[in-house]
């Protein structure tokens, strides 16, 4: 079964606000001249289940089986 898309299922506004706040803070670190303070993690949030996951993308590197990393296939970004 394929995962539902944001276009089909919608997006929870608080999830957008949470991600926007995290991204804004990371940008401020760079603008303040403190790039070493930028998080090396990919953050995955499940706000419905109150679960936060940090994935260290610097150590793991791209996954050879990942459609996005290996094949540059971004099907959910297409119209």
VEXDOLUM-745981 format. One line per field, with one value per residue (C-alpha): residue number from 1; residue in one letter; x negated, y, z negated. Coordinates in pm, 1 decimal. Example, Ala and Ser with C-alpha at 12.3 -4.5 7.8 and 13.67 -1.06 7.14 Angstrom:
BEGIN
i: (1;2);
aa: (A;S);
x: (-1230.0;-1367.0);
y: (-450.0;-106.0);
z: (-780.0;-714.0);
***
This chain:
BEGIN
i: (1;2;3;4;5;6;7;8;9;10;11;12;13;14;15;16;17;18;19;20;21;22;23;24;25;26;27;28;29;30;31;32;33;34;35;36;37;38;39;40;41;42;43;44;45;46;47;48;49;50;51;52;53;54;55;56;57;58;59;60;61;62;63;64;65;66;67;68;69;70;71;72;73;74;75;76;77;78;79);
aa: (X;X;X;X;X;X;X;X;X;X;X;X;X;X;X;X;X;X;X;X;X;X;X;X;X;X;X;X;X;X;X;X;X;X;X;X;X;X;X;X;X;X;X;X;X;X;X;X;X;X;X;X;X;X;X;X;X;X;X;X;X;X;X;X;X;X;X;X;X;X;X;X;X;X;X;X;X;X;X);
x: (0.0;-144.0;-176.9;83.3;-42.3;0.7;204.5;453.2;462.3;378.6;123.3;170.7;97.4;-90.3;-327.6;-407.7;-466.1;-696.7;-913.0;-920.1;-1044.8;-1322.2;-1430.5;-1423.1;-1646.1;-1896.0;-1903.1;-1963.3;-2264.1;-2415.8;-2331.3;-2486.5;-2814.0;-2783.0;-2759.1;-2915.9;-2595.9;-2378.5;-2230.9;-2377.4;-2052.0;-1747.2;-1450.1;-1139.8;-834.8;-514.8;-318.3;-7.4;-195.7;-435.4;-740.6;-1060.7;-1339.2;-1686.6;-1870.2;-2242.4;-2278.2;-2649.2;-2744.1;-2504.0;-2537.3;-2296.8;-2115.0;-2186.3;-1829.7;-1662.3;-1457.8;-1545.7;-1915.5;-2015.2;-1778.9;-1687.0;-1319.1;-1103.8;-757.5;-575.3;-715.2;-567.8;-227.7);
y: (0.0;337.7;615.5;890.0;1218.4;1562.0;1662.0;1379.3;1376.4;1735.3;1876.4;1957.1;2326.4;2269.9;2033.3;2307.4;2555.6;2315.6;2246.0;2615.1;2704.6;2444.4;2556.7;2924.8;2854.6;2664.3;2955.8;3203.1;2999.4;3030.5;3400.4;3463.6;3315.6;2998.7;2718.7;2474.7;2505.0;2377.6;2036.0;1747.3;1554.5;1498.7;1541.2;1329.1;1440.7;1250.7;1519.6;1303.4;1032.2;1272.3;1098.0;1279.2;1097.4;1229.4;1062.8;1134.0;1188.6;1269.7;923.2;708.9;877.8;821.9;491.2;312.6;172.3;507.4;636.3;997.3;953.4;700.9;764.0;1130.0;1025.0;1284.9;1152.7;1343.9;1677.3;1635.4;1781.1);
z: (0.0;100.5;-154.8;-122.8;18.5;-135.4;168.9;109.5;-271.8;-365.1;-609.7;-978.4;-1033.7;-1363.2;-1180.5;-930.6;-1213.7;-1400.5;-1094.5;-1000.0;-1349.1;-1333.0;-985.5;-1083.3;-1383.3;-1167.3;-920.1;-1203.0;-1318.0;-969.7;-940.1;-1281.3;-1156.3;-1365.7;-1106.6;-1355.2;-1562.9;-1277.0;-1349.0;-1147.1;-1188.8;-973.4;-1206.6;-1164.1;-1361.0;-1426.1;-1605.8;-1625.1;-1814.6;-1994.5;-1847.0;-1744.1;-1562.5;-1478.5;-1192.0;-1161.4;-787.5;-811.8;-936.6;-737.3;-399.7;-113.3;-89.5;239.9;239.1;169.5;465.9;374.3;285.1;550.4;840.9;776.3;807.5;630.5;721.8;446.6;569.4;916.3;1006.3);
***
